[in-house]
Amino acid sequence: MFETLDDKDTKEAKYLHFGIAVLAHCALSVFPLALPIGCIADGIAHSAFPIAAPFWPGTCSIALLCGFFMGYRAHARAASWTWVPATIGLTLYLLCAIISWTPDELRWTGFSRLSFAWYGAFGSEQHCADSECLGHLFIGATFLSAVLYSIGAKIGLLMRKREEGALAN
């Protein structure tokens, strides 16, 4: 009826563990960016079909498969929540980019504040200006990898749950 100190500590530890697990999966979801397989596939795809960064099919496919594996095989519920920190990071980037540019600085770009910030994270390589497209790598590709990792994990968890339900019947 009443929570004891041990019950409260266990509940707080469970939430702390889940939060740490989500952050660990965020780091794991970005791992496909460094995978040679994803980079090679992206290089081949980019030479055949000029795809605007950060929509790299190799990296995105590997993030989706890694998430699926973590959801299906490891049954990691925290893996389906990696989109939350990635969305917070993207939002902070967009806010900082929108606030930091003055009208004088934007005049030479020909973009509004929001479109300039958006192109910095998701635009084509023609709109990188002097940033060397690092916004694509650190913001856009990281966000897409984390979201696809979450989607893959959720699909894996649902498939595992369905199989466990089928086995129980």
C-alpha positions as CSV (number, residue, x, y, z in Angstrom):
1,M,0.0,0.0,0.0
2,F,2.7,2.5,1.0
3,E,5.9,2.8,-1.0
4,T,9.0,1.9,1.0
5,L,12.3,3.5,0.4
6,D,13.5,0.4,-1.5
7,D,10.5,0.4,-3.8
8,K,11.1,4.1,-4.6
9,D,14.8,3.5,-5.2
10,T,14.0,0.6,-7.5
11,K,11.6,2.7,-9.5
12,E,14.0,5.6,-9.9
13,A,16.8,3.1,-10.8
14,K,14.6,1.6,-13.5
15,Y,13.9,5.0,-15.0
16,L,17.6,6.0,-14.8
17,H,18.5,2.7,-16.5
18,F,16.0,3.3,-19.2
19,G,17.3,6.8,-19.8
20,I,20.9,5.6,-20.0
21,A,19.8,2.8,-22.3
22,V,18.1,5.3,-24.7
23,L,21.3,7.4,-24.8
24,A,23.3,4.3,-25.5
25,H,21.0,3.3,-28.3
26,C,21.4,6.9,-29.7
27,A,25.1,6.3,-29.9
28,L,24.5,2.9,-31.5
29,S,22.1,4.4,-34.0
30,V,24.7,6.8,-35.2
31,F,27.3,4.0,-35.5
32,P,26.1,3.1,-39.1
33,L,27.4,6.5,-40.2
34,A,30.9,5.1,-39.6
35,L,30.3,1.7,-41.0
36,P,32.3,1.0,-44.2
37,I,29.4,-1.0,-45.7
38,G,27.1,2.0,-45.5
39,C,29.7,4.4,-46.8
40,I,30.6,2.1,-49.8
41,A,26.9,1.6,-50.6
42,D,26.3,5.4,-50.4
43,G,29.3,6.1,-52.7
44,I,28.0,3.7,-55.3
45,A,24.4,5.0,-55.0
46,H,25.6,8.6,-55.1
47,S,27.6,8.0,-58.3
48,A,24.7,6.3,-60.0
49,F,21.9,8.5,-58.7
50,P,22.9,11.9,-57.4
51,I,21.0,11.8,-54.0
52,A,21.2,14.9,-51.9
53,A,23.0,14.3,-48.6
54,P,22.0,13.3,-45.9
55,F,19.6,10.9,-47.5
56,W,22.2,8.2,-47.9
57,P,20.5,4.8,-48.7
58,G,23.3,2.6,-47.4
59,T,23.6,4.4,-44.0
60,C,19.8,4.6,-43.6
61,S,19.4,0.9,-44.5
62,I,22.0,-0.1,-42.0
63,A,20.5,2.0,-39.3
64,L,17.1,0.4,-40.0
65,L,18.5,-3.1,-39.9
66,C,20.5,-2.4,-36.7
67,G,17.4,-1.1,-35.0
68,F,15.4,-4.1,-36.2
69,F,18.1,-6.5,-34.8
70,M,18.1,-4.7,-31.4
71,G,14.3,-4.8,-31.2
72,Y,13.8,-8.4,-32.5
73,R,16.8,-10.2,-31.2
74,A,17.8,-8.2,-28.1
75,H,14.2,-7.2,-27.2
76,A,15.5,-3.7,-26.3
77,R,12.5,-1.4,-25.7
78,A,14.8,1.6,-25.2
79,A,15.9,1.3,-28.8
80,S,12.5,2.5,-30.1
81,W,13.0,5.8,-28.2
82,T,16.2,7.0,-29.9
83,W,14.2,9.5,-32.0
84,V,13.5,11.6,-28.9
85,P,17.1,12.8,-28.2
86,A,17.7,13.1,-32.0
87,T,14.6,15.3,-32.3
88,I,15.7,17.5,-29.4
89,G,19.1,17.9,-31.0
90,L,17.6,18.8,-34.4
91,T,15.3,21.3,-32.7
92,L,18.1,22.9,-30.8
93,Y,20.2,23.2,-34.0
94,L,17.4,24.8,-35.9
95,L,16.6,27.3,-33.1
96,C,20.3,28.2,-32.7
97,A,20.7,28.6,-36.5
98,I,17.6,30.7,-36.8
99,I,18.5,33.0,-33.9
100,S,22.2,33.4,-34.6
101,W,22.0,34.7,-38.2
102,T,21.5,38.4,-38.7
103,P,19.6,39.9,-41.7
104,D,22.8,41.3,-43.1
105,E,24.4,37.8,-43.0
106,L,21.3,36.2,-44.6
107,R,21.1,38.8,-47.4
108,W,24.0,37.2,-49.4
109,T,22.4,33.7,-49.1
110,G,19.0,34.6,-50.6
111,F,17.3,32.4,-48.0
112,S,15.0,33.1,-45.0
113,R,16.3,32.1,-41.6
114,L,14.4,28.9,-41.4
115,S,15.2,27.7,-45.0
116,F,18.9,28.5,-44.4
117,A,18.9,26.5,-41.2
118,W,17.0,23.7,-42.9
119,Y,19.4,23.5,-45.8
120,G,22.3,23.4,-43.4
121,A,20.9,20.1,-42.0
122,F,19.0,18.6,-44.9
123,G,19.7,20.6,-48.1
124,S,21.6,19.7,-51.2
125,E,25.3,20.0,-51.4
126,Q,24.9,23.2,-53.4
127,H,23.6,25.0,-50.3
128,C,26.4,24.1,-47.8
129,A,28.2,27.5,-48.2
130,D,31.3,27.5,-46.1
131,S,30.1,24.8,-43.6
132,E,31.6,22.0,-45.8
133,C,28.3,20.2,-45.3
134,L,29.1,19.2,-41.7
135,G,25.5,20.0,-40.7
136,H,24.4,17.2,-43.0
137,L,26.7,14.8,-41.3
138,F,26.3,15.9,-37.6
139,I,22.6,17.0,-37.7
140,G,20.7,15.6,-40.7
141,A,22.3,12.2,-41.0
142,T,22.4,11.7,-37.3
143,F,18.7,12.6,-37.0
144,L,17.7,10.2,-39.9
145,S,19.8,7.4,-38.5
146,A,18.3,7.7,-35.1
147,V,14.7,7.9,-36.4
148,L,15.2,4.9,-38.7
149,Y,16.9,3.0,-35.9
150,S,13.8,3.6,-33.8
151,I,11.5,2.5,-36.6
152,G,13.5,-0.7,-37.1
153,A,13.5,-1.4,-33.4
154,K,9.7,-0.9,-33.1
155,I,9.1,-3.2,-36.1
156,G,11.4,-5.8,-34.5
157,L,9.6,-5.5,-31.1
158,L,6.2,-5.9,-32.8
159,M,7.3,-8.9,-34.8
160,R,8.8,-10.6,-31.8
161,K,5.6,-9.9,-29.7
162,R,3.5,-11.4,-32.5
163,E,5.7,-14.5,-32.7
164,E,5.6,-14.9,-29.0
165,G,1.8,-14.6,-29.1
166,A,1.6,-17.2,-31.9
167,L,3.8,-19.6,-29.9
168,A,1.7,-19.2,-26.8
169,N,-1.5,-20.2,-28.7
